[in-house]
Amino acid sequence: MKRLVPFLVVIAVAGVFAGTLYFLYQKSQRQPVVFETQEPVVTDIVKKTVATGSLVPRQEIEIKPRVSGVISKLYVEPGQVIAKDALLADIQIIPDMLDLNRAESAVASARISFENARRELERNRGLFERQVISEAELGRHQLEFELRKQELDTASSNVALIKNGAIRRSNKVSNQVRSTVAGTVLEVPVEEGESVIESNTFNAGTTVATVADMTDMIFLGRVDESEVGKLREGMELSIQIGAVENERLRGKLEYIAPKGVATEGVIEFEIRAAIEPREDVLVRAGYSANADIVLDRRQQVLAINEGLLQFEDGQPFVEVEVAPQTFEKRSVQVGLSDGINIEVLDGLAQGTKIKKPPPEGEEPKKESGAGAGAMRPRRGRRG
């Protein structure tokens, strides 16, 4: 029995050694590669570029006051639809004391002249009745009286204008802010009690309200200089609004800026497109949006995934399956591409199986059984 123990140990060691050799041999045998295939499809191909921007009213007007002062009353709020010449606000005028003092002094001087002209007219009218002076002399004093009366009225109106913003015996009121257009009030950036400045040659003035026609909206966006050369006025746009899911608006390109603007080192060109309104989609001013601009279109053409194409000396080709897992090169003529699918003009037919190259850095699928297809040469060292 003791003689059998060393013999059994030798057999066990030999068995382990043989199993290790067999395992290493199996590992050195590369498994057969199985390539996936894909067939051409009939589909529509649309080549497009994307412009980012926003939806804005075509006409957006800032209403500014004609006098400086303090807002005493506001009559509108954002979202309200108003007519042209609608009253927006009243302004309490804070007169300049120096201008007011000059105007009141002018009134006092004009009144003195007026009273003097009135007394002279009455005195000369009596002389005329006694036939002491001629009618021409009386007419001269009558004209002087009318001139002095006009001066007094003008001076009094100036005082009223400085104090109240209104001219005497007139419907013209400068301290009332009225809308110059009909539309929707987008913004009222002032509040009651806030000071405002009039719009004049030297100052843009304070905006009391912003009014826009919300029935006439446009897409205002920018495109990269590499794409602007492909655009033409009249092209169709499909506009996706960020705030409105699963809804698209149609538009038509109507303006391409002749000059680009540098934005973070990239030259971009402004574009503008008219939008076709939809009653079931509420559009608000300032919505961010992306516009797909259709550059070219092919309908119901034979196409393949662009990833199936390979190139040799600049010429495109694909690998076509002629037997199970056996492929041959075939030149193809291609057309329009949308970045995913590409049109095939010649070289392929429906039902053709095309070898699908594995993604870069990824090995093709493998099978463990023999006869699964052509095998690659072994690269491992011989045991």
C-alpha positions as CSV (number, residue, x, y, z in Angstrom):
1,M,0.0,0.0,0.0
2,K,2.9,2.4,0.8
3,R,4.3,1.7,-2.6
4,L,1.1,2.9,-4.3
5,V,1.2,6.4,-2.7
6,P,4.1,7.8,-4.6
7,F,2.7,6.3,-7.8
8,L,-0.7,8.0,-7.3
9,V,1.0,11.3,-6.5
10,V,3.0,11.2,-9.7
11,I,-0.2,10.4,-11.7
12,A,-2.1,13.3,-10.0
13,V,0.7,15.8,-10.8
14,A,0.8,14.5,-14.4
15,G,-2.9,15.0,-14.7
16,V,-2.8,18.5,-13.4
17,F,0.1,19.4,-15.8
18,A,-1.8,17.9,-18.8
19,G,-5.0,19.8,-17.9
20,T,-3.0,23.0,-17.6
21,L,-1.5,22.5,-21.1
22,Y,-4.9,21.7,-22.5
23,F,-6.4,24.9,-21.0
24,L,-3.6,27.0,-22.3
25,Y,-4.0,25.5,-25.7
26,Q,-7.7,26.2,-25.8
27,K,-7.0,29.8,-24.7
28,S,-4.6,30.2,-27.6
29,Q,-7.3,29.3,-30.2
30,R,-9.1,32.5,-31.3
31,Q,-12.8,32.1,-31.6
32,P,-14.5,32.7,-35.0
33,V,-15.8,36.3,-35.6
34,V,-19.4,36.8,-36.6
35,F,-20.1,40.1,-38.4
36,E,-23.6,41.7,-38.2
37,T,-25.3,42.7,-41.4
38,Q,-27.8,45.4,-42.4
39,E,-30.0,45.9,-45.5
40,P,-30.8,49.1,-47.4
41,V,-34.1,50.7,-46.7
42,V,-36.5,53.0,-48.7
43,T,-37.0,56.2,-46.8
44,D,-37.1,60.0,-47.0
45,I,-33.8,61.9,-46.6
46,V,-34.0,65.5,-45.5
47,K,-30.8,67.6,-45.2
48,K,-31.2,70.4,-42.7
49,T,-29.3,72.8,-40.5
50,V,-30.3,74.1,-37.1
51,A,-30.6,77.7,-36.0
52,T,-31.0,78.8,-32.4
53,G,-33.0,81.9,-31.4
54,S,-36.3,83.0,-30.0
55,L,-39.8,84.1,-31.0
56,V,-40.4,87.8,-30.9
57,P,-43.1,90.2,-32.2
58,R,-42.3,91.8,-35.5
59,Q,-43.3,95.2,-34.1
60,E,-42.5,96.0,-30.5
61,I,-42.9,99.7,-29.5
62,E,-41.6,101.4,-26.3
63,I,-44.0,104.1,-25.2
64,K,-42.2,107.1,-23.6
65,P,-43.6,110.3,-22.0
66,R,-43.4,113.7,-23.6
67,V,-42.8,115.5,-20.2
68,S,-40.8,114.7,-17.1
69,G,-42.5,114.2,-13.8
70,V,-43.9,111.5,-11.4
71,I,-46.3,108.7,-12.4
72,S,-49.6,109.6,-10.7
73,K,-51.8,106.9,-12.2
74,L,-51.3,103.7,-14.3
75,Y,-54.2,102.4,-16.4
76,V,-52.7,99.2,-17.9
77,E,-50.9,96.1,-16.9
78,P,-48.9,93.4,-18.8
79,G,-51.0,91.1,-20.9
80,Q,-53.8,93.6,-21.5
81,V,-54.9,94.2,-25.1
82,I,-55.3,97.9,-25.9
83,A,-56.3,100.0,-28.9
84,K,-54.4,102.8,-30.5
85,D,-54.3,106.0,-28.5
86,A,-55.4,104.2,-25.3
87,L,-54.5,106.0,-22.1
88,L,-51.6,104.3,-20.4
89,A,-50.6,106.7,-17.5
90,D,-51.0,110.2,-16.0
91,I,-47.9,112.2,-15.1
92,Q,-47.8,114.7,-12.3
93,I,-45.4,117.4,-13.6
94,I,-42.9,118.8,-11.1
95,P,-42.2,122.3,-12.6
96,D,-38.7,123.8,-12.7
97,M,-38.9,126.8,-10.3
98,L,-36.7,129.0,-12.5
99,D,-38.9,128.3,-15.6
100,L,-42.1,128.8,-13.6
101,N,-40.8,132.2,-12.2
102,R,-40.0,133.4,-15.7
103,A,-43.4,132.3,-17.1
104,E,-45.2,134.1,-14.2
105,S,-43.2,137.2,-14.8
106,A,-44.1,137.1,-18.5
107,V,-47.8,136.8,-17.5
108,A,-47.5,139.9,-15.2
109,S,-45.8,142.0,-17.9
110,A,-48.3,140.9,-20.5
111,R,-51.2,141.8,-18.2
112,I,-49.8,145.3,-17.7
113,S,-49.4,145.8,-21.4
114,F,-52.9,144.5,-22.0
115,E,-54.5,146.8,-19.4
116,N,-52.7,149.8,-20.9
117,A,-53.9,148.9,-24.4
118,R,-57.4,148.4,-23.2
119,R,-57.5,151.9,-21.6
120,E,-56.0,153.5,-24.7
121,L,-58.6,151.8,-26.9
122,E,-61.5,153.0,-24.7
123,R,-60.2,156.6,-24.7
124,N,-59.7,156.7,-28.4
125,R,-63.1,155.2,-29.1
126,G,-64.6,158.1,-27.2
127,L,-62.5,160.5,-29.3
128,F,-63.7,158.8,-32.4
129,E,-67.3,159.2,-31.4
130,R,-66.7,162.9,-31.0
131,Q,-65.0,162.9,-34.4
132,V,-61.7,164.1,-32.9
133,I,-59.7,161.2,-34.5
134,S,-60.1,159.3,-37.7
135,E,-61.2,155.7,-38.1
136,A,-57.7,154.7,-39.1
137,E,-56.3,156.0,-35.8
138,L,-59.0,154.0,-33.9
139,G,-58.1,150.9,-35.9
140,R,-54.5,151.2,-34.9
141,H,-55.4,151.2,-31.2
142,Q,-57.8,148.3,-31.8
143,L,-54.9,146.3,-33.3
144,E,-52.6,147.1,-30.4
145,F,-55.3,145.9,-28.0
146,E,-55.6,142.6,-29.9
147,L,-51.9,142.0,-29.9
148,R,-51.6,142.6,-26.2
149,K,-54.5,140.3,-25.5
150,Q,-52.8,137.5,-27.5
151,E,-49.5,138.0,-25.6
152,L,-51.4,137.6,-22.3
153,D,-53.2,134.4,-23.5
154,T,-49.8,132.9,-24.6
155,A,-48.1,133.8,-21.4
156,S,-51.0,132.3,-19.3
157,S,-50.9,129.1,-21.4
158,N,-47.1,128.8,-20.8
159,V,-47.7,128.9,-17.1
160,A,-50.5,126.3,-17.3
161,L,-48.3,124.1,-19.5
162,I,-45.4,124.3,-17.0
163,K,-47.6,123.5,-14.0
164,N,-50.1,121.0,-15.4
165,G,-48.8,119.9,-18.8
166,A,-52.0,121.2,-20.5
167,I,-52.6,124.2,-22.7
168,R,-55.5,126.5,-21.8
169,R,-58.6,126.1,-24.0
170,S,-57.1,123.0,-25.7
171,N,-57.6,119.2,-25.6
172,K,-53.9,118.6,-25.9
173,V,-52.5,117.2,-22.7
174,S,-48.8,116.4,-22.6
175,N,-48.9,114.8,-19.1
176,Q,-51.0,111.9,-20.4
177,V,-49.1,109.0,-21.9
178,R,-51.1,107.3,-24.7
179,S,-50.2,104.3,-26.9
180,T,-49.1,105.0,-30.4
181,V,-50.1,101.5,-31.7
182,A,-52.7,98.9,-31.0
183,G,-51.6,95.6,-29.5
184,T,-50.8,93.7,-26.3
185,V,-49.0,95.3,-23.4
186,L,-45.8,93.2,-22.9
187,E,-44.2,95.1,-20.0
188,V,-44.9,98.1,-17.7
189,P,-41.4,98.8,-16.2
190,V,-42.6,101.7,-14.0
191,E,-44.8,102.0,-10.9
192,E,-47.0,104.7,-9.6
193,G,-44.9,107.3,-7.7
194,E,-41.8,106.7,-9.8
195,S,-40.1,109.5,-11.6
196,V,-39.9,109.5,-15.4
197,I,-37.9,111.5,-17.9
198,E,-39.2,112.8,-21.1
199,S,-37.9,111.7,-24.5
200,N,-35.9,114.4,-26.3
201,T,-32.9,115.0,-28.5
202,F,-30.4,114.4,-25.7
203,N,-32.2,111.7,-23.7
204,A,-33.9,108.4,-24.8
205,G,-36.5,108.9,-22.0
206,T,-38.1,106.5,-19.5
207,T,-40.1,103.6,-21.0
208,V,-43.6,103.6,-19.5
209,A,-44.9,100.5,-21.4
210,T,-43.9,98.2,-24.2
211,V,-46.7,97.3,-26.7
212,A,-46.5,94.7,-29.4
213,D,-48.7,93.0,-32.0
214,M,-48.8,89.4,-30.9
215,T,-50.6,88.2,-34.0
216,D,-47.5,88.8,-36.1
217,M,-44.6,86.8,-34.6
218,I,-41.2,86.1,-36.2
219,F,-38.3,83.7,-35.4
220,L,-35.1,85.7,-34.8
221,G,-32.0,83.5,-34.7
222,R,-28.4,83.0,-35.7
223,V,-26.6,80.5,-37.9
224,D,-22.9,79.7,-38.2
225,E,-20.9,81.1,-41.1
226,S,-20.3,77.6,-42.5
227,E,-24.0,77.1,-43.0
228,V,-25.2,80.6,-44.1
229,G,-24.0,80.1,-47.7
230,K,-26.5,77.3,-48.1
231,L,-29.5,79.4,-47.1
232,R,-31.9,81.2,-49.4
233,E,-34.8,83.4,-48.7
234,G,-38.1,81.5,-49.0
235,M,-36.7,78.3,-47.4
236,E,-39.1,76.4,-45.1
237,L,-38.4,76.2,-41.3
238,S,-39.7,73.8,-38.8
239,I,-39.6,75.6,-35.4
240,Q,-39.5,73.7,-32.1
241,I,-40.4,75.9,-29.1
242,G,-38.7,74.9,-25.9
243,A,-41.7,75.7,-23.7
244,V,-44.2,73.8,-25.9
245,E,-43.5,70.1,-26.1
246,N,-44.5,68.0,-29.1
247,E,-45.6,71.0,-31.1
248,R,-43.9,72.6,-34.1
249,L,-44.6,75.8,-36.0
250,R,-44.0,76.3,-39.6
251,G,-42.1,79.4,-40.9
252,K,-40.5,80.8,-44.0
253,L,-37.1,82.4,-44.2
254,E,-37.4,86.1,-45.2
255,Y,-34.1,87.8,-44.1
256,I,-30.4,86.8,-43.9
257,A,-28.1,89.4,-42.5
258,P,-25.4,90.7,-44.9
259,K,-22.9,91.1,-42.1
260,G,-21.8,88.6,-39.5
261,V,-21.3,89.2,-35.8
262,A,-18.4,87.6,-33.8
263,T,-19.7,85.6,-30.8
264,E,-17.2,83.9,-28.6
265,G,-14.8,83.7,-31.6
266,V,-17.4,82.3,-34.0
267,I,-18.9,84.4,-36.8
268,E,-22.7,84.2,-36.8
269,F,-25.3,85.7,-39.1
270,E,-28.7,86.8,-38.0
271,I,-31.8,85.4,-39.8
272,R,-35.5,86.2,-39.6
273,A,-38.4,84.1,-40.5
274,A,-42.2,84.7,-40.6
275,I,-44.2,82.3,-38.5
276,E,-47.5,80.8,-39.5
277,P,-49.8,81.3,-36.5
278,R,-51.7,78.4,-34.9
279,E,-54.8,79.0,-32.8
280,D,-54.1,75.8,-30.7
281,V,-50.6,76.9,-29.7
282,L,-50.2,79.9,-27.4
283,V,-47.0,81.8,-28.3
284,R,-45.4,84.2,-25.9
285,A,-42.8,86.8,-26.7
286,G,-39.3,85.7,-25.8
287,Y,-39.8,81.9,-26.1
288,S,-36.5,80.2,-26.9
289,A,-36.7,78.0,-30.0
290,N,-34.7,76.0,-32.5
291,A,-35.4,76.1,-36.2
292,D,-34.7,73.3,-38.6
293,I,-34.0,74.8,-42.0
294,V,-34.6,72.3,-44.9
295,L,-31.6,72.6,-47.3
296,D,-32.6,69.7,-49.6
297,R,-35.0,66.7,-49.6
298,R,-35.3,63.3,-51.2
299,Q,-38.5,61.3,-50.9
300,Q,-38.7,57.5,-50.9
301,V,-35.2,56.7,-52.0
302,L,-32.9,53.7,-51.4
303,A,-30.6,54.5,-48.5
304,I,-28.2,52.9,-46.0
305,N,-26.8,53.9,-42.7
306,E,-23.8,56.2,-43.3
307,G,-21.7,54.1,-40.9
308,L,-21.7,51.2,-43.4
309,L,-19.7,53.2,-45.9
310,Q,-16.0,52.7,-46.2
311,F,-13.5,54.6,-48.3
312,E,-10.5,53.6,-50.4
313,D,-8.6,56.3,-52.3
314,G,-11.5,58.7,-51.7
315,Q,-14.0,56.3,-53.3
316,P,-16.9,54.9,-51.2
317,F,-17.6,51.2,-51.0
318,V,-19.4,48.6,-48.8
319,E,-18.7,45.0,-48.1
320,V,-21.6,42.8,-49.4
321,E,-22.3,39.3,-48.1
322,V,-22.1,36.8,-50.9
323,A,-22.1,33.7,-48.7
324,P,-22.7,33.2,-45.0
325,Q,-20.1,35.4,-43.3
326,T,-18.2,35.8,-46.6
327,F,-18.0,39.4,-47.9
328,E,-16.7,41.2,-51.0
329,K,-16.1,44.9,-51.7
330,R,-18.6,46.7,-53.9
331,S,-18.3,50.3,-55.1
332,V,-21.4,52.4,-54.6
333,Q,-22.5,55.8,-55.8
334,V,-24.1,57.9,-53.1
335,G,-26.2,61.1,-53.0
336,L,-27.8,63.2,-50.3
337,S,-27.0,62.6,-46.7
338,D,-28.8,63.7,-43.5
339,G,-26.0,62.8,-41.2
340,I,-27.5,59.4,-40.4
341,N,-28.7,57.9,-43.6
342,I,-27.2,58.4,-47.1
343,E,-28.9,58.0,-50.5
344,V,-27.6,55.2,-52.7
345,L,-27.8,56.1,-56.4
346,D,-26.1,52.9,-57.8
347,G,-24.4,49.7,-56.7
348,L,-27.0,48.2,-54.3
349,A,-30.5,46.8,-54.4
350,Q,-33.1,46.1,-51.8
351,G,-32.4,42.9,-49.8
352,T,-28.6,43.1,-50.1
353,K,-26.9,42.3,-46.9
354,I,-24.1,44.7,-46.0
355,K,-21.4,44.1,-43.5
356,K,-21.7,46.3,-40.4
357,P,-18.3,47.3,-39.2
358,P,-17.9,47.1,-35.4
359,P,-17.7,50.4,-33.5
360,E,-14.1,51.7,-33.1
361,G,-12.4,50.1,-30.1
362,E,-15.0,47.2,-29.9
363,E,-14.5,43.6,-31.0
364,P,-17.0,41.9,-33.2
365,K,-19.2,39.1,-31.8
366,K,-17.6,35.7,-31.4
367,E,-18.9,32.1,-31.5
368,S,-17.4,29.2,-29.6
369,G,-18.4,26.5,-32.1
370,A,-16.4,25.5,-35.1
371,G,-17.6,26.3,-38.6
372,A,-19.2,29.6,-37.6
373,G,-17.4,31.4,-40.5
374,A,-14.0,32.5,-41.7
375,M,-11.5,32.7,-38.9
376,R,-8.8,35.2,-38.4
377,P,-5.2,34.0,-38.3
378,R,-3.9,33.2,-34.8
379,R,-1.7,35.8,-33.3
380,G,-0.7,33.9,-30.1
381,R,2.6,32.1,-29.7
382,R,2.7,28.4,-30.2
383,G,2.8,26.2,-27.0
